[in-house]
Amino acid sequence: MPSGQCLCGAVRFEVDGPLRDVSVCHCVECRRWHGNPGGYTSAPREALRLTGEDSLRWIDSPESDAHARRGFCGECGSSLFWDAPEGETISIAAGTLDLPTGLKTVEQIYTADASDYYDLD
């Protein structure tokens, strides 16, 4: 069962079922949120089970066309989730997953917004 946590361990989660392979997002919001492109997997929303959530906080993603919100740990600041309210899945920051993930990067999105220091060739 896939599982993960924030840096300090205050927010933990498990996923009942398989995860989608990783998409790397270069949009301005992901770059600013992560400090670099964000790598995300996803799962059906009902498959995500929080096993430690007292420190989970949410912030609206201000430029999101999907009116999404971003979940993060209020203790250590780790970015954890991207959640569009009308979607059936929730995106999970791939770097928060416990190893081994068995996942691979399959696409890069919003590459037109990539930073000038990031080589996409």
Buried (B, 14 or more C-beta within 10 A) or exposed (E): EBEBBBEEEBBBBBBEEEBBBBBBBBBEBBBEBBEBBBBBBBBBEEBBEBEBBEBBBEEEBEEBEEEBBBBBBBBBEBBBBBBBEEBEBBBBBBBBBEEEBEBEEEEBBBBEBBEEEEEEE
